[in-house]
Amino acid sequence: MRKRHCSGIRICVSLVVAAAGLLFASCIEGEDCATLIEGCLGQSPKVSTACRPNRIRAACKPGDPRAWEVLRSTLLDSSADERNRYYALLLATAIADEGVSDQIVTILADFAREPDECDIEDVGEEELLVRFSLADRAACNELKELQAKTSDCSPAFELTKRLYERVRHPIEFNWCDVLDRCRGDAKQRRAFALTMLERDRSIVACAAAAAVVDEPMKATLRERVLATDDPMAFDYAAAATLAYLGDEELLPFLQSLRPKLASYATPNQVVHDCIAQIQWQNPPSRLLDLIASDHPDAPSRLRTWAIRRALELGTPRGAVRDAILQYANRVGPRRDSDKTAKINLLTMKRVGLRSGILDAWDLPGIRIRTRVAIP
């Protein structure tokens, strides 16, 4: 009886909250979007729920020209507080359509320019630092949503290249993600990938870069790899990209490089993984053997790569699923005592769930923590 009473209360509360939300939405939709935004600027969205980006998104028509002009003015206003300018950026992202998205990213790319490309006397050194801070934060956060609203990759590519010129290896921002989200012209994506692979030689494989490689690009990357065997100058990014694709022509050179890398832990590991990726996918059927095997020289990063690569090469999804379950059966009895086996199962289940080849009830002894989105 008590449980029924509690359930009844929950239902009533839910109905009241839902009704309040509908009433709120109907109220703000009737307001002028630009006026609403002008009232929000300078306030904290934590204090005023009506000014939160999701509320503004619901209240405004995408690409509203008056609202965008208000937000654009604040974003470009050097006398405005940095927090207020970033808040304007958040709201602009929320109401953006394709045209506004292109303009926002173009502004951010301009903000990320090198100081020597700007007139410091006119802009001011402090303003340049604020602009770069805004561009850097947006690249880590809002750029994903902005890219989803536009088919033009040029502004996002320009922003990314300038950020990498200023900060050699951004921690929370990866050019590979920018390329992966772009669905524009293949030639443009290829040129961007070549530029970034040359600038960021420390990365391992970028699947998005590998996806746009054609024969001329492959030849260019081979030239970069074969140009030197000096561990300090070797192009690890180009090697990792070609290894991801299974380029057997590189195998003898990479194997000859291993002795020279004996005292370099990370480079040695990168080249070791490159060799393994080439060998395990030639022929592609060997990828299933790797996934299912209890091979001691197959860490979780290599197994998860094998799952993704097998699917990319068109291996039947059922066969990949069976290989994962076969590995689970092999290591099952020692799962709790073998830390490596447990890590392998955890990462394989996570990739299997994301790719849709495993269900939540597969590998029941392996629990994956999930985040529940709160509206």
N, C-alpha and C positions, 0 to 999 in steps of 0.2 A: 504494500500500500504506500509505504514511504517512497519507494522507488518511482511509482507511478506519479505521485505528487511532485517529485523533483523533475521528472521528465516533462510534466505539464508546465511547470514554471519555465523550464528551458525553452520550450516551444513558444510560450507567450513572449518571453524576452526576445527571441529570434525574430518573431513577427513584428514586434515594436521597433527593433533596430532596423529591419528591412524597410518598414514603412517610413521611418525617419530618414533613411538614406534616399528613398524615392522622392520624399517631400523636399529634401535638401537639393537634390539634382534638379527638380522642377523649378525651384526658386532661383538657382544660379544660372540656369539656362536662359532665363528671361533677361538677365542683366547683360549689358554691353561688355564684351570680353575685354576690350582695352581698358575700360573703366575699372573693371574688377582687378585686372593686373596692376594698374597704377596704384590701387589701394593696397595691394599685397606687397609691392616692392618696399623694402625697408622693414617689413615685419618678419618674424621668424615663423616658418611653416610649422614648427613644433608647437607654437602657441596658438596660431590660427589654423584650424583644420581646413577651412575654406580655401586657404592659400597653398595647400599641398599640390605638387605637380599632378597627381592623379585626379584631383578635383578640378584643377584648371583644364586638364585634358578633356574631362567630361563636359565642362562648361563652354569650351570654345570650339569653333569650327577650325579644322586643320588648315593651317596656312593663313589664318585671319590677318589681313594686311595691316590693320591699325594696331592690333596686339603685337605683331612682330616689330613694327616700327618703334613702339614703346620699349620693348625688350632689347632691340638692337641699339637704341640710343643709350640705354643703361649699360649694356655690355661694352660699348665703346667709350663710355664716359670715364676719363682718367681721374676725375675728381670724386667719383663714386667709391664707396667702400668695396674692397675686394670681395668680401662675403656677399654683398648685395649684387655685384656683377656676376658672381658664380650662380647665385640664386636666379638671376635673369636668364642665365644660360640653361639652367634646369627647366625653367618654365618654357623657354623657347624650344627646347628639345621636345617637351611634352606636346606643344601645339603644332609642331613642324609638319609640313607636307614635303613633297620632294623638292620643290623650289627653295623653300626656307631651309631645309636640311643642307642643300648645296651651299647656300649663303653662310650658314653657321660654320660649316667645316672650312670654308674658304677664309673666313675671319680668323678661325683658330690657326690655320696654316700661316697666315700673316703674323699672328701673335708669336709663332714659334721661330720666326726668322732670327738669324744670327745678329748680334748687336752691331757688328760692323756693316750690316746691310741696312741699318736704320739711321736716321738722323737723331743722334742722342741729344743734341742741343734742343731740338724741337720737342722730342718725346719725353726725355728725361730717363735717367738710369733706373730710378725706382719703378716707373711705369713699365719699362722693358721687363723687369723682374716679375711684376704682377701679370703681365701678358703671358709670359712663358709659364708661370704657375697655372694660369687658367687653361692654357692649351694642354699642358701636361696632365692636369686633373681630368679634363674632358676626354683625352685620349684613353685614359684608363677606365672611364665610366660611361659617359654619354655617347662616345663615338659608335659604340655597338648599335644603339637604337637609331642613331642618325644614318648609319650605313644601311640599315634595314629599310629605310624609307626612300632610298635613291638608287638609281642604276649607274650613276656617274661616279667612277672610282677615283677620278683625278684629284679632287680636293683631299680625300682621305690619304691617298698615296703621297701627296705633297706634304701634308702635315706629318706623316710618319717619317719621311726622309729627313725633314728638318729637325724633328725631335731626336733622331739618331745621330744627326750631326752635332747637336748640342750635348746630348747625353749618350755616350757610346753604347751602353747596354742598360736601357731602362729596366727597372726591376719588375714593375707591375704591368708593363706594356710590351706586347710582342707583335712585331710586324707580320709574323706568320698568321696571326688571328685576323689582322686587317685584310690580308690577301685572301684568306679563306672565306671571309664574309662578302667579298666582292664578286659580283656576277656579271661584270662588264666585259669589255672587249678582251679576247684572249691574248692578242698581241700586246696590249697595254699591260695586262697582268704579267705576261712573260718578261717584259722590259723591267717592270718593278721588281720582280723576283730576282732577276740577274743583278740589279743594282744593290738590293738588300743582302743578297748572299755574299757580295763582295765587301760590303760595309761591315757585316756582322759575321765574321768568320768563325766565331767561337761556338755557334749554335750546333746542335746535333741535327737530325733530319727535320725538315719542314714538309709535312705531307702536302700542304697546299701548293708549295713551290714545285714539288715533284709532280703534282697533277697537271701543271701547265708546261712541263718540259716537252719540247719537240726535238727532232733530230739536230737542227742547227744549234739549239741551246745545249743539247747534250754534248755536242762537239766542243762548244765554248767551255763548258764546265770541265770536260776532260783535260783541256789545255791548262786550265787553272790547277788542276790536281797534279798533273805530271810536270808542272813547271819547276818544282823543287821538292827535295826530300828533307829539307831543313825543318826540324820539328817546330821551330819558332816562326817559320814563314809559311808552312804547309797550309793549304786551304781545306780545313776540316769541314766547313759547311758545304762546299761543292762535292767533296768526297761522300759526305753523309747523304746528300740528295741523290747522287748517282747510285749509291749502295741501296738506298730505299727502293730504287727501281730495278735492282738486281743486275747492274752493269758488270758483266763478267770480264770485260776488257781491263778493268781496273785491278782485278784480283791479284795478278803477279806483282804489280807495283806495291800494293798495300801490304802484301805478305813480306816483301823485302824491306818494308819500312819498319816493321815491328821491332827488330833488334835495336834500331836507333832510338826507339821510344821507351826503352826499358826503364829509364830513370824518370820518365814523365808519366805520372799516374793517370791523369785525366785524358791527355791526348792518346795514350796507349789504349785506354778503355774505349775511346771513340773509334779508333781504327779497328780494334778487336770486334766491336759491334758491327762495323761496316763489313768486315770480312764475313762474319756470321750471317748477316742479312743477305749478302750475295749468295752464299753457299746454300742457305736454307730455302731459297725460293727458286733454285734452279735444279730440277724442275719445280713448278709451283706446288705440286702434290706433296712435296716434302714439308710444306708449312703445316699440314695436318699432323705429320709425324712429330714435328716440334711441339705443337700444342698438346698433343696427347702423351708425349714422352715424359719420363721421370729423369731426364738428363740433368746431371749436376751442373753443367755449364750452360744452363738456360734460365737466366734470372727473369723476374717478373716483367721487366721492361721489354725483353726480347719476346716473351710469350704474348704480351698484349699487342706488340707490333705485329706478330704473326697472325693474330686474329683479325686485326684491321686489314692487313695486307691480303690475306686470303679472301676476304670479302670484296676488296677492291679488284682482285683478279678474277672475280666471278665464280669462286668456289661455292658450291651449293651450301646454303645457309644451314641446312640440316646436317651436312657433313661437318661443318665447323662446330656446331652445337654438340654433336656426338663426340668430337675430339676433346672438347672441354670436359664433358661428363666422364669420358674415359680416363682423363688425367685425375679427376676427382676420385674415381673408384680406386685408382692405383695408390694414391697417397692417403686415402680416407682413414685407414687404421692408425696412422701415425700423425694425423692432422694436428691434434692438440699438443703433441710433444715436439713436432718439427716446425720451428718458426718459419723457415723458408717455404715449406709447403703451404702453410696458412696464409702467408703473404701472397703467394702465387694464386691461391684460390680466391682470395679477396679481390685482387686486381683483375683476375679473369672474369669473375662474376660481375664486377662493376662495368667492364667493357662489354660483356655479353648483354647486360641489361640495357646499356645505352644504345647498342646496335640492334636490339630487338631479337636476338637469337636465343636469349634465356628469359625465362619468366621468373617472377619474384619467388615462386615456390621451388625453383631449381636450387640445388645445393643448400638445403634448408639449414645446415649447421653453420653457414657463413652469413652473418648479418651485415647488411649494408645500411649505414646511417643515412637517412634522407631528411632533407630540410622541407618543412611544410611552409608554403607561402601564405602569409597572413595579409588579407586584403586591407 
